[in-house]
Amino acid sequence: MRNPLTRAMMALFRRGGRSLLTLLAVLCSAAALVALQGITASSADRTTQRFTDMERSSIQISLPASFWDMTESDLLKRLDGFPQITAAGTLHVPEDASTAAVMVSPQWGASVEASVAVGTNEGLWARGAIVKAGHPLPERAAAADPYTALLGSRLARELHITMSQIHPTVTVNGVRLSVAGIVNDGEDEAALATMLVISPETARIFGMLPVTRTVQVQVEQGTAQTVAARLAVALNPGNANAVYVEAPSDPATLRASLMADSRDLTAIVTAIMIAVTAFGIVNTMQMAVNERRREIGIDLALGAPRRNIALQFLSESMGLGFAGALLGLLVGAIGAGVCALAGGWRFLLPSQVLLVPAAGLVIGALAGLLPAWRASRVDPAELLRSS
């Protein structure tokens, strides 16, 4: 009597056509699962990299009102310990367009309502804003007359003011201000285009200093999280909790979120694949038992232990599950690699896909339990009588 494992392998080859179909079904399920894992991991990594490339390298800091008494140079000296900072300065841009709104009147023409931004030239540069015409705000030390302002590009158009005019001025709340220049907002920004920009000294005269002093900080790409974690202590070591630091979202957090979502989807697909694979193996092994009932009866009549019969069919189903899953792992990995190459992604394959062949073995074992039990329950006397 041959070993049950040997008989199982011979039976698989003897029923090559039907075994091949089941093998292909298991292979397709395993390949789809592996490919999905690889494609999901690679695409999530690519998406995260795109967000990283697009990551805003700007940090916004809100300081208590008492910091308005500090000069810009003294404030920025507290940031000297951050080599990652490329630009920094005070600039408060109201989030609500109606906040601190004033009526701005040109020398001739209709008045326009505009919000007021309070800041310094350093703050404008840190935001990425550019004075496209005229001059920046006068420095405090050289400002003989603090009644000077910048106009956002859209506000200047509405007021019909250009820097080609001789000494353009506007009237704000009954006070005449000289227009030093016209400013364009930074890339991907638009708020300053409709605003009047004044210095902190001018805002103090108008009684329009914001409740908090806002500082714009520009850092090297990829360093925002590191710098943001230390800014509060550096700017206000006595009370870091009074400083609010707003940094861009962390790409690593985004990647973790994307991967969590992809794992949920993969779990659903995995459950479906397991069900399909198990059903295919059960169906094949049930047919094998029905076709070989006479053979089983003869073996039992010749004294073969029932456990050997059960082990033979269990080995067949495990062999189908393992071989199909192993081939599926290879095919799926190749498919995921091709998709990554075609999409320009970095090819990533989670290490857990190496468990797919073992999972195929387990699924094959579970799927073969019922057919193996049925095979071991065949009554040889009944079969011999019917023949």
Buried (B, 14 or more C-beta within 10 A) or exposed (E): EEEBBEBBBEBBEEBEEBBEEBBBBBBBBBBBBBBBBBBBBBBBBBBBBEBBEEBBBBBBBBBBEEBBEBEBEEBBEBBEEBEBBBBBBBBBBBEEEEEBBBEBBBBEEEBBEBBBBBBBBBBBBBBBBBBEBBEBBBEBEEBEEBBBBBBBBBBBEBBEBEBEEEEBBBBBEEEEBEBBBBBBBBEEBEBBBBBBBBBBBBBBBBEBBBEBBBBBBBBBEEBBBEBBEEBBEBBBEEEBEBBEBEBBEBBEEBBEEBBEEBBEEBEEBBEEBBEBBBEBBBBBBBBBBEEBBBBBBBBBEEEBEBEBBBBBBBBBBBBBBBBBBBBBBBBBBBBBBBBBEEEEBEBBBBEEBEEBBEBBBBBBBBBBBBBBBBBBEBEBEEBEEEE
